[in-house]
Amino acid sequence: MDFSWLSDPFYQEYLIEGLINTLWLLLVSAIAGLTLAIGMAMARIRGPRPLAWTATAVTSVIRGTPLLVQLFFFYYGVGRLLEGIPGIQDSIFWGLLRDPFFYATLTFTLSVGAYSGEILRGALLSVPPGEREAGRAFGLNPFQVFWRLWLPRAVQLCLPTLTGEMILLLKSIPLVSTIAMMDLLQAANIIRDETFLTYEPLLLIAAVYLLLTIVLTLCLRQVEHHFPGVQPVRRAWRPFGQPRRV
Protein backbone atom coordinates (compact mmCIF):
# COMPACT_ATOMS: atom_id res chain seq x y z
CA MET A 1 0.00 0.00 0.00
CA ASP A 2 1.33 3.40 -0.99
CA PHE A 3 -0.13 6.45 0.78
CA SER A 4 2.82 8.78 0.14
CA TRP A 5 0.57 10.96 -2.05
CA LEU A 6 -1.23 12.14 1.08
CA SER A 7 1.69 14.46 1.83
CA ASP A 8 1.26 16.24 -1.51
CA PRO A 9 -0.52 19.63 -0.99
CA PHE A 10 -2.02 19.31 -4.48
CA TYR A 11 -3.99 16.19 -3.51
CA GLN A 12 -4.73 17.53 -0.04
CA GLU A 13 -6.50 20.48 -1.63
CA TYR A 14 -8.74 18.12 -3.62
CA LEU A 15 -9.59 16.10 -0.51
CA ILE A 16 -10.34 19.16 1.62
CA GLU A 17 -12.57 20.67 -1.07
CA GLY A 18 -14.38 17.36 -1.48
CA LEU A 19 -14.92 17.03 2.26
CA ILE A 20 -16.27 20.59 2.58
CA ASN A 21 -18.67 20.11 -0.33
CA THR A 22 -19.84 16.79 1.14
CA LEU A 23 -20.59 18.35 4.53
CA TRP A 24 -22.36 21.34 2.95
CA LEU A 25 -24.51 19.06 0.82
CA LEU A 26 -25.43 17.00 3.86
CA LEU A 27 -26.31 20.04 5.99
CA VAL A 28 -28.28 22.00 3.39
CA SER A 29 -30.13 18.98 2.00
CA ALA A 30 -31.04 17.70 5.47
CA ILE A 31 -32.43 21.04 6.68
CA ALA A 32 -34.29 21.82 3.45
CA GLY A 33 -35.49 18.23 3.05
CA LEU A 34 -36.89 17.96 6.57
CA THR A 35 -38.64 21.31 6.14
CA LEU A 36 -40.17 20.05 2.91
CA ALA A 37 -41.10 16.79 4.63
CA ILE A 38 -43.23 18.66 7.18
CA GLY A 39 -45.09 20.42 4.39
CA MET A 40 -45.55 17.19 2.41
CA ALA A 41 -46.89 15.35 5.45
CA MET A 42 -49.36 18.09 6.40
CA ALA A 43 -50.47 18.48 2.77
CA ARG A 44 -51.45 14.82 2.69
CA ILE A 45 -53.16 14.92 6.10
CA ARG A 46 -54.89 18.30 6.26
CA GLY A 47 -54.36 19.92 2.86
CA PRO A 48 -57.07 20.44 0.24
CA ARG A 49 -57.53 17.61 -2.23
CA PRO A 50 -55.53 19.14 -5.13
CA LEU A 51 -52.59 19.83 -2.80
CA ALA A 52 -52.86 16.37 -1.23
CA TRP A 53 -52.96 14.72 -4.64
CA THR A 54 -49.94 16.74 -5.77
CA ALA A 55 -47.98 15.76 -2.67
CA THR A 56 -48.93 12.11 -3.17
CA ALA A 57 -47.88 12.20 -6.82
CA VAL A 58 -44.53 13.83 -6.06
CA THR A 59 -43.86 11.35 -3.25
CA SER A 60 -44.70 8.40 -5.49
CA VAL A 61 -42.44 9.62 -8.31
CA ILE A 62 -39.50 10.40 -6.04
CA ARG A 63 -39.76 7.12 -4.15
CA GLY A 64 -40.39 5.09 -7.29
CA THR A 65 -37.40 6.26 -9.37
CA PRO A 66 -33.66 5.81 -8.74
CA LEU A 67 -31.87 8.74 -7.12
CA LEU A 68 -29.21 8.74 -9.84
CA VAL A 69 -31.87 9.10 -12.53
CA GLN A 70 -33.35 12.06 -10.66
CA LEU A 71 -29.92 13.66 -10.42
CA PHE A 72 -29.34 13.25 -14.16
CA PHE A 73 -32.84 14.58 -14.90
CA PHE A 74 -32.28 17.83 -13.03
CA TYR A 75 -28.67 18.42 -14.04
CA TYR A 76 -28.61 17.23 -17.65
CA GLY A 77 -32.33 17.68 -18.38
CA VAL A 78 -33.58 20.77 -16.55
CA GLY A 79 -30.14 22.38 -16.60
CA ARG A 80 -29.79 22.05 -20.37
CA LEU A 81 -33.39 23.19 -20.86
CA LEU A 82 -32.74 26.37 -18.89
CA GLU A 83 -29.73 27.14 -21.08
CA GLY A 84 -32.04 27.51 -24.07
CA ILE A 85 -34.24 30.16 -22.45
CA PRO A 86 -33.43 33.56 -24.00
CA GLY A 87 -31.72 35.90 -21.59
CA ILE A 88 -31.29 33.37 -18.81
CA GLN A 89 -27.51 33.30 -19.17
CA ASP A 90 -27.39 37.09 -18.71
CA SER A 91 -29.54 37.07 -15.57
CA ILE A 92 -28.31 37.19 -12.00
CA PHE A 93 -29.57 33.63 -11.48
CA TRP A 94 -27.32 32.03 -14.08
CA GLY A 95 -24.42 31.62 -11.65
CA LEU A 96 -26.71 29.49 -9.47
CA LEU A 97 -28.47 27.61 -12.27
CA ARG A 98 -25.22 26.37 -13.83
CA ASP A 99 -23.75 25.21 -10.52
CA PRO A 100 -23.85 21.42 -9.94
CA PHE A 101 -24.23 22.09 -6.21
CA PHE A 102 -27.67 23.62 -6.87
CA TYR A 103 -28.96 20.57 -8.75
CA ALA A 104 -27.46 18.15 -6.25
CA THR A 105 -29.08 20.02 -3.37
CA LEU A 106 -32.41 20.12 -5.22
CA THR A 107 -32.30 16.38 -5.88
CA PHE A 108 -31.37 15.40 -2.33
CA THR A 109 -33.89 17.84 -0.84
CA LEU A 110 -36.73 16.29 -2.84
CA SER A 111 -35.55 12.81 -1.90
CA VAL A 112 -35.38 13.58 1.81
CA GLY A 113 -38.70 15.43 1.62
CA ALA A 114 -40.46 12.48 -0.02
CA TYR A 115 -39.10 9.72 2.22
CA SER A 116 -39.10 11.66 5.47
CA GLY A 117 -42.49 13.18 4.64
CA GLU A 118 -44.01 9.71 4.46
CA ILE A 119 -42.36 8.82 7.76
CA LEU A 120 -43.66 12.00 9.39
CA ARG A 121 -47.13 11.41 7.98
CA GLY A 122 -47.31 8.04 9.68
CA ALA A 123 -45.95 9.49 12.91
CA LEU A 124 -48.43 12.38 12.89
CA LEU A 125 -51.30 9.96 12.41
CA SER A 126 -49.98 7.87 15.31
CA VAL A 127 -50.24 10.71 17.82
CA PRO A 128 -53.39 10.16 19.93
CA PRO A 129 -56.07 12.80 19.17
CA GLY A 130 -56.54 13.29 22.90
CA GLU A 131 -53.18 15.06 23.14
CA ARG A 132 -54.28 17.67 20.60
CA GLU A 133 -57.65 18.04 22.29
CA ALA A 134 -55.86 18.66 25.59
CA GLY A 135 -53.87 21.46 23.96
CA ARG A 136 -57.01 23.08 22.63
CA ALA A 137 -58.57 22.76 26.09
CA PHE A 138 -55.68 24.82 27.46
CA GLY A 139 -56.50 27.61 25.00
CA LEU A 140 -53.89 26.91 22.31
CA ASN A 141 -54.80 27.85 18.76
CA PRO A 142 -54.38 25.27 15.93
CA PHE A 143 -50.96 26.68 14.96
CA GLN A 144 -49.68 26.38 18.54
CA VAL A 145 -51.15 22.90 18.90
CA PHE A 146 -49.27 21.77 15.79
CA TRP A 147 -45.87 23.33 16.55
CA ARG A 148 -45.85 22.79 20.32
CA LEU A 149 -47.67 19.48 20.71
CA TRP A 150 -48.49 17.53 17.57
CA LEU A 151 -45.24 17.88 15.56
CA PRO A 152 -42.81 17.42 18.50
CA ARG A 153 -44.69 14.31 19.58
CA ALA A 154 -44.59 12.91 16.04
CA VAL A 155 -40.87 13.64 15.69
CA GLN A 156 -40.27 11.90 19.00
CA LEU A 157 -42.01 8.79 17.66
CA CYS A 158 -40.09 8.60 14.37
CA LEU A 159 -36.72 10.10 15.36
CA PRO A 160 -34.79 6.79 15.11
CA THR A 161 -36.16 6.28 11.59
CA LEU A 162 -35.25 9.84 10.60
CA THR A 163 -31.75 9.16 11.90
CA GLY A 164 -31.48 6.29 9.43
CA GLU A 165 -32.65 8.58 6.63
CA MET A 166 -29.89 11.07 7.41
CA ILE A 167 -27.29 8.30 7.27
CA LEU A 168 -28.67 7.17 3.91
CA LEU A 169 -28.44 10.78 2.71
CA LEU A 170 -24.76 10.91 3.65
CA LYS A 171 -24.05 7.69 1.75
CA SER A 172 -25.94 8.98 -1.31
CA ILE A 173 -23.76 12.07 -1.70
CA PRO A 174 -21.02 10.28 -3.74
CA LEU A 175 -23.51 10.17 -6.63
CA VAL A 176 -22.70 13.85 -7.31
CA SER A 177 -19.35 12.76 -8.73
CA THR A 178 -21.30 11.74 -11.85
CA ILE A 179 -22.21 15.39 -12.57
CA ALA A 180 -18.63 16.69 -12.32
CA MET A 181 -19.03 18.07 -8.80
CA MET A 182 -16.07 17.89 -6.46
CA ASP A 183 -16.82 15.61 -3.55
CA LEU A 184 -14.78 12.98 -1.76
CA LEU A 185 -15.35 10.33 -4.42
CA GLN A 186 -14.53 12.75 -7.23
CA ALA A 187 -11.32 13.71 -5.40
CA ALA A 188 -10.44 10.02 -5.09
CA ASN A 189 -11.07 9.49 -8.81
CA ILE A 190 -8.77 12.38 -9.72
CA ILE A 191 -6.04 11.01 -7.45
CA ARG A 192 -6.45 7.54 -8.97
CA ASP A 193 -6.12 8.92 -12.50
CA GLU A 194 -2.97 10.87 -11.68
CA THR A 195 -1.17 8.40 -9.42
CA PHE A 196 -2.34 5.17 -11.12
CA LEU A 197 -3.19 3.80 -7.67
CA THR A 198 -6.37 1.74 -7.65
CA TYR A 199 -7.17 0.90 -4.06
CA GLU A 200 -5.47 3.41 -1.78
CA PRO A 201 -7.62 6.51 -2.60
CA LEU A 202 -10.81 4.45 -2.39
CA LEU A 203 -9.78 2.96 0.94
CA LEU A 204 -9.11 6.44 2.29
CA ILE A 205 -12.52 7.71 1.14
CA ALA A 206 -14.23 4.65 2.61
CA ALA A 207 -12.52 5.34 5.95
CA VAL A 208 -13.59 9.00 5.85
CA TYR A 209 -17.21 8.07 5.14
CA LEU A 210 -17.15 5.48 7.90
CA LEU A 211 -15.87 8.11 10.32
CA LEU A 212 -18.51 10.62 9.18
CA THR A 213 -21.23 8.00 9.62
CA ILE A 214 -20.06 7.21 13.15
CA VAL A 215 -19.95 10.91 14.10
CA LEU A 216 -23.37 11.56 12.55
CA THR A 217 -24.86 8.54 14.32
CA LEU A 218 -23.47 9.61 17.70
CA CYS A 219 -24.73 13.19 17.25
CA LEU A 220 -28.22 12.08 16.24
CA ARG A 221 -28.31 9.59 19.09
CA GLN A 222 -27.65 12.42 21.51
CA VAL A 223 -30.53 14.31 19.91
CA GLU A 224 -32.75 11.26 20.46
CA HIS A 225 -31.76 10.97 24.12
CA HIS A 226 -32.22 14.68 24.86
CA PHE A 227 -35.29 15.29 22.74
CA PRO A 228 -38.12 16.93 24.76
CA GLY A 229 -40.40 14.29 26.21
CA VAL A 230 -37.92 11.41 25.97
CA GLN A 231 -37.20 9.80 29.31
CA PRO A 232 -33.60 8.63 29.80
CA VAL A 233 -33.16 4.89 30.14
CA ARG A 234 -31.86 4.00 33.59
CA ARG A 235 -30.42 0.56 34.13
CA ALA A 236 -30.21 -0.76 37.65
CA TRP A 237 -26.94 -2.38 38.65
CA ARG A 238 -27.06 -6.06 39.46
CA PRO A 239 -24.21 -8.46 40.26
CA PHE A 240 -22.92 -10.62 37.46
CA GLY A 241 -24.81 -13.88 37.24
CA GLN A 242 -27.81 -12.68 39.26
CA PRO A 243 -31.05 -13.54 37.45
CA ARG A 244 -33.18 -10.68 36.23
CA ARG A 245 -36.48 -10.18 38.06
CA VAL A 246 -39.59 -10.73 36.03
C-alpha positions as a printed NumPy array, in Angstrom:
array([[  0.   ,   0.   ,   0.   ],
       [  1.333,   3.404,  -0.994],
       [ -0.127,   6.448,   0.783],
       [  2.823,   8.778,   0.138],
       [  0.569,  10.955,  -2.055],
       [ -1.234,  12.135,   1.084],
       [  1.693,  14.458,   1.826],
       [  1.257,  16.244,  -1.511],
       [ -0.519,  19.627,  -0.992],
       [ -2.024,  19.309,  -4.477],
       [ -3.989,  16.189,  -3.509],
       [ -4.729,  17.533,  -0.04 ],
       [ -6.504,  20.481,  -1.631],
       [ -8.738,  18.123,  -3.617],
       [ -9.59 ,  16.101,  -0.507],
       [-10.343,  19.163,   1.617],
       [-12.57 ,  20.674,  -1.073],
       [-14.382,  17.364,  -1.48 ],
       [-14.917,  17.03 ,   2.264],
       [-16.27 ,  20.587,   2.578],
       [-18.674,  20.107,  -0.325],
       [-19.84 ,  16.792,   1.141],
       [-20.587,  18.346,   4.525],
       [-22.363,  21.341,   2.953],
       [-24.511,  19.065,   0.821],
       [-25.427,  16.999,   3.861],
       [-26.312,  20.04 ,   5.99 ],
       [-28.281,  22.002,   3.39 ],
       [-30.13 ,  18.981,   2.001],
       [-31.038,  17.701,   5.472],
       [-32.432,  21.042,   6.676],
       [-34.289,  21.823,   3.447],
       [-35.486,  18.232,   3.05 ],
       [-36.894,  17.962,   6.572],
       [-38.639,  21.313,   6.138],
       [-40.174,  20.048,   2.908],
       [-41.105,  16.786,   4.635],
       [-43.229,  18.659,   7.175],
       [-45.087,  20.423,   4.388],
       [-45.549,  17.195,   2.413],
       [-46.891,  15.351,   5.451],
       [-49.357,  18.087,   6.395],
       [-50.468,  18.483,   2.775],
       [-51.449,  14.821,   2.689],
       [-53.157,  14.919,   6.096],
       [-54.889,  18.296,   6.265],
       [-54.356,  19.924,   2.863],
       [-57.073,  20.443,   0.238],
       [-57.527,  17.614,  -2.234],
       [-55.532,  19.137,  -5.126],
       [-52.594,  19.826,  -2.799],
       [-52.855,  16.375,  -1.225],
       [-52.955,  14.716,  -4.643],
       [-49.941,  16.736,  -5.766],
       [-47.976,  15.759,  -2.665],
       [-48.933,  12.115,  -3.167],
       [-47.876,  12.196,  -6.819],
       [-44.529,  13.831,  -6.059],
       [-43.863,  11.354,  -3.252],
       [-44.704,   8.399,  -5.491],
       [-42.443,   9.62 ,  -8.31 ],
       [-39.496,  10.398,  -6.042],
       [-39.761,   7.117,  -4.148],
       [-40.391,   5.093,  -7.294],
       [-37.404,   6.258,  -9.372],
       [-33.66 ,   5.814,  -8.74 ],
       [-31.873,   8.742,  -7.124],
       [-29.207,   8.738,  -9.837],
       [-31.874,   9.095, -12.531],
       [-33.346,  12.064, -10.662],
       [-29.92 ,  13.659, -10.418],
       [-29.342,  13.249, -14.163],
       [-32.837,  14.583, -14.901],
       [-32.284,  17.83 , -13.032],
       [-28.671,  18.417, -14.036],
       [-28.611,  17.234, -17.65 ],
       [-32.325,  17.683, -18.381],
       [-33.576,  20.765, -16.553],
       [-30.142,  22.378, -16.595],
       [-29.793,  22.045, -20.367],
       [-33.389,  23.191, -20.857],
       [-32.738,  26.367, -18.89 ],
       [-29.727,  27.143, -21.077],
       [-32.044,  27.51 , -24.071],
       [-34.238,  30.157, -22.447],
       [-33.434,  33.558, -24.005],
       [-31.72 ,  35.903, -21.587],
       [-31.291,  33.365, -18.806],
       [-27.509,  33.305, -19.167],
       [-27.389,  37.091, -18.714],
       [-29.535,  37.07 , -15.573],
       [-28.314,  37.186, -11.999],
       [-29.567,  33.628, -11.475],
       [-27.316,  32.026, -14.079],
       [-24.423,  31.62 , -11.652],
       [-26.707,  29.493,  -9.472],
       [-28.47 ,  27.607, -12.267],
       [-25.217,  26.374, -13.826],
       [-23.747,  25.208, -10.516],
       [-23.852,  21.416,  -9.944],
       [-24.234,  22.093,  -6.214],
       [-27.672,  23.621,  -6.865],
       [-28.964,  20.568,  -8.754],
       [-27.458,  18.148,  -6.248],
       [-29.084,  20.021,  -3.369],
       [-32.405,  20.115,  -5.218],
       [-32.302,  16.379,  -5.882],
       [-31.372,  15.399,  -2.328],
       [-33.89 ,  17.841,  -0.843],
       [-36.728,  16.291,  -2.837],
       [-35.553,  12.806,  -1.898],
       [-35.382,  13.582,   1.815],
       [-38.703,  15.433,   1.615],
       [-40.463,  12.481,  -0.022],
       [-39.104,   9.717,   2.217],
       [-39.102,  11.662,   5.473],
       [-42.49 ,  13.179,   4.638],
       [-44.013,   9.705,   4.462],
       [-42.36 ,   8.822,   7.761],
       [-43.664,  11.998,   9.392],
       [-47.133,  11.413,   7.984],
       [-47.311,   8.038,   9.681],
       [-45.947,   9.49 ,  12.914],
       [-48.428,  12.381,  12.886],
       [-51.302,   9.964,  12.413],
       [-49.977,   7.872,  15.31 ],
       [-50.245,  10.706,  17.821],
       [-53.392,  10.161,  19.933],
       [-56.068,  12.797,  19.17 ],
       [-56.542,  13.292,  22.896],
       [-53.182,  15.064,  23.143],
       [-54.278,  17.667,  20.6  ],
       [-57.647,  18.044,  22.291],
       [-55.86 ,  18.664,  25.587],
       [-53.871,  21.459,  23.958],
       [-57.014,  23.08 ,  22.626],
       [-58.572,  22.764,  26.087],
       [-55.683,  24.822,  27.458],
       [-56.5  ,  27.608,  25.004],
       [-53.888,  26.914,  22.315],
       [-54.804,  27.854,  18.758],
       [-54.384,  25.272,  15.928],
       [-50.959,  26.676,  14.96 ],
       [-49.681,  26.384,  18.536],
       [-51.154,  22.897,  18.898],
       [-49.266,  21.771,  15.789],
       [-45.874,  23.327,  16.554],
       [-45.853,  22.788,  20.319],
       [-47.673,  19.476,  20.708],
       [-48.486,  17.527,  17.565],
       [-45.238,  17.881,  15.562],
       [-42.808,  17.416,  18.5  ],
       [-44.692,  14.308,  19.585],
       [-44.592,  12.908,  16.041],
       [-40.871,  13.641,  15.686],
       [-40.269,  11.904,  18.998],
       [-42.005,   8.792,  17.662],
       [-40.092,   8.602,  14.375],
       [-36.725,  10.096,  15.357],
       [-34.787,   6.793,  15.112],
       [-36.158,   6.275,  11.586],
       [-35.247,   9.842,  10.599],
       [-31.748,   9.157,  11.902],
       [-31.479,   6.29 ,   9.434],
       [-32.653,   8.575,   6.628],
       [-29.888,  11.072,   7.408],
       [-27.293,   8.302,   7.272],
       [-28.667,   7.171,   3.909],
       [-28.444,  10.776,   2.71 ],
       [-24.762,  10.906,   3.647],
       [-24.055,   7.686,   1.746],
       [-25.94 ,   8.98 ,  -1.312],
       [-23.759,  12.073,  -1.7  ],
       [-21.023,  10.277,  -3.741],
       [-23.509,  10.17 ,  -6.629],
       [-22.699,  13.846,  -7.315],
       [-19.347,  12.759,  -8.728],
       [-21.296,  11.742, -11.855],
       [-22.207,  15.389, -12.568],
       [-18.632,  16.693, -12.319],
       [-19.032,  18.067,  -8.801],
       [-16.072,  17.888,  -6.465],
       [-16.825,  15.614,  -3.548],
       [-14.779,  12.983,  -1.755],
       [-15.352,  10.334,  -4.418],
       [-14.532,  12.75 ,  -7.232],
       [-11.323,  13.706,  -5.401],
       [-10.435,  10.017,  -5.091],
       [-11.069,   9.487,  -8.805],
       [ -8.769,  12.38 ,  -9.715],
       [ -6.044,  11.013,  -7.455],
       [ -6.451,   7.535,  -8.968],
       [ -6.122,   8.918, -12.499],
       [ -2.973,  10.87 , -11.683],
       [ -1.173,   8.401,  -9.418],
       [ -2.342,   5.174, -11.125],
       [ -3.195,   3.797,  -7.671],
       [ -6.366,   1.745,  -7.654],
       [ -7.167,   0.898,  -4.063],
       [ -5.47 ,   3.414,  -1.779],
       [ -7.619,   6.506,  -2.605],
       [-10.811,   4.447,  -2.392],
       [ -9.783,   2.958,   0.944],
       [ -9.115,   6.438,   2.295],
       [-12.524,   7.712,   1.138],
       [-14.233,   4.651,   2.607],
       [-12.524,   5.335,   5.95 ],
       [-13.594,   9.002,   5.854],
       [-17.212,   8.066,   5.137],
       [-17.15 ,   5.481,   7.902],
       [-15.868,   8.111,  10.319],
       [-18.512,  10.624,   9.178],
       [-21.226,   8.002,   9.619],
       [-20.065,   7.213,  13.154],
       [-19.946,  10.91 ,  14.103],
       [-23.374,  11.558,  12.554],
       [-24.859,   8.541,  14.321],
       [-23.475,   9.611,  17.702],
       [-24.733,  13.185,  17.252],
       [-28.222,  12.077,  16.242],
       [-28.305,   9.586,  19.09 ],
       [-27.655,  12.425,  21.512],
       [-30.532,  14.309,  19.914],
       [-32.746,  11.26 ,  20.463],
       [-31.761,  10.968,  24.12 ],
       [-32.218,  14.683,  24.86 ],
       [-35.294,  15.293,  22.741],
       [-38.12 ,  16.929,  24.764],
       [-40.398,  14.291,  26.211],
       [-37.922,  11.408,  25.97 ],
       [-37.197,   9.802,  29.312],
       [-33.598,   8.631,  29.797],
       [-33.165,   4.89 ,  30.144],
       [-31.857,   4.002,  33.59 ],
       [-30.423,   0.557,  34.125],
       [-30.209,  -0.758,  37.65 ],
       [-26.94 ,  -2.38 ,  38.65 ],
       [-27.057,  -6.06 ,  39.459],
       [-24.214,  -8.458,  40.257],
       [-22.925, -10.623,  37.458],
       [-24.815, -13.879,  37.24 ],
       [-27.811, -12.675,  39.258],
       [-31.045, -13.54 ,  37.449],
       [-33.184, -10.68 ,  36.229],
       [-36.476, -10.184,  38.056],
       [-39.592, -10.731,  36.025]])
